[in-house]
Structure formats: C-alpha cells, structure tokens
C-alpha cells in the first residue's frame, strides 16, 4: 500500500494491467447507491422548535445526542482557579491556607490533564518564635480517574531562613493537611465536569 495506496503498479493482480488502489471501488457508483448526504443550513424556525423540546446532549443539530467533542478548556481552567478554596487549616505547629492559584494549565477534551500551583501562606511556631511562612504547592499532574494517586510538592519561599529539621516539618505538615482537602476539591471539579 505504499506509493499513494497503489497495491501493484503493474496490474491489479487479475492480469488486467491496470493499477489498482485501495479506493478503486468508489470510482463507479450505481443507480441503486444511496445518495450522497447534502448539508442543510438550520433556519430560525428549526432552532426555535428544538429549544421547545427537552434538551439533549450536544449541539442543536445533534438531535440524536451522539458523541461530539466539546472544548471545555476555558470553563475548566476558570473553575480550577478557585480562590481561597480552603479555609485556614490547623497544622502541628501553626496554621496555613491556600491564598491563590498561581498556575493552572492543562487540557480538557474527553478526559483532562492539568497542572496546578497553589500559593500558600501561614504561621508556624518554631523554637518559641512565631514565623510567617509563604510558599507554594505544586501538583505536577492530575488526570481523570487518577486523583487517588495525587502527588504534591511543597516549596517554601524563604527556605534559607529555616533549619533543615524545621523546613522538613513544615513541608510534611502542609502535604499531610492539604492533600485530602485538595483531592476533595478536585473530585468535586471532576464530578462537575462529568455533569457538563
């Protein structure tokens, strides 16, 4: 089937000497063949009559409700950019909250794949001193049906201000306390996406 679909450049295999291709069967149409489909532009009346009927899935022209690809990227991205989505959570030595979604990129077609960066701020009591902590939680990838395996990485903005033990405690606290609430928000997003 190389060379533009030609099977045998010297003949059709039947000794006819013609070049045969995989599309030769459409060269001749018979009188009893079904007519070719003709596009029909919807009129205002067609649109009004479909609006009075119960809603079906998909576009106005898709009365059968067959599958059609919908680009929901804008809706999904805006929905994922929830602000102040999680109230302040108590941690082992302080409190923290997600104050903003600073990065939200991905694609939503049949399923979805997204990346998120969540800005965090909080207070910790470290060595009898109250410190303000800023940083972000990176969720490198989450996809449809894979939220049970959600991974997150925590970066602190002022890492050099902490001794290694304190830094590790803050990071572990943030992962431990934010993983489940973030997963629940993403499951809610996934359900809303299914319902659209």
C-alpha positions, 0 to 999 in steps of 0.5 A, a space after each residue: 500500500 505504499 506509493 499513494 495506496 497503489 497495491 501493484 503498479 503493474 496490474 491489479 493482480 487479475 492480469 488486467 494491467 491496470 493499477 489498482 488502489 485501495 479506493 478503486 471501488 468508489 470510482 463507479 457508483 450505481 443507480 441503486 447507491 444511496 445518495 450522497 448526504 447534502 448539508 442543510 443550513 438550520 433556519 430560525 424556525 428549526 432552532 426555535 422548535 428544538 429549544 421547545 423540546 427537552 434538551 439533549 446532549 450536544 449541539 442543536 443539530 445533534 438531535 440524536 445526542 451522539 458523541 461530539 467533542 466539546 472544548 471545555 478548556 476555558 470553563 475548566 481552567 476558570 473553575 480550577 482557579 478557585 480562590 481561597 478554596 480552603 479555609 485556614 487549616 490547623 497544622 502541628 505547629 501553626 496554621 496555613 491556607 491556600 491564598 491563590 492559584 498561581 498556575 493552572 494549565 492543562 487540557 480538557 477534551 474527553 478526559 483532562 490533564 492539568 497542572 496546578 500551583 497553589 500559593 500558600 501562606 501561614 504561621 508556624 511556631 518554631 523554637 518559641 518564635 512565631 514565623 510567617 511562612 509563604 510558599 507554594 504547592 505544586 501538583 505536577 499532574 492530575 488526570 481523570 480517574 487518577 486523583 487517588 494517586 495525587 502527588 504534591 510538592 511543597 516549596 517554601 519561599 524563604 527556605 534559607 531562613 529555616 533549619 533543615 529539621 524545621 523546613 522538613 516539618 513544615 513541608 510534611 505538615 502542609 502535604 499531610 493537611 492539604 492533600 485530602 482537602 485538595 483531592 476533595 476539591 478536585 473530585 468535586 471539579 471532576 464530578 462537575 465536569 462529568 455533569 457538563 
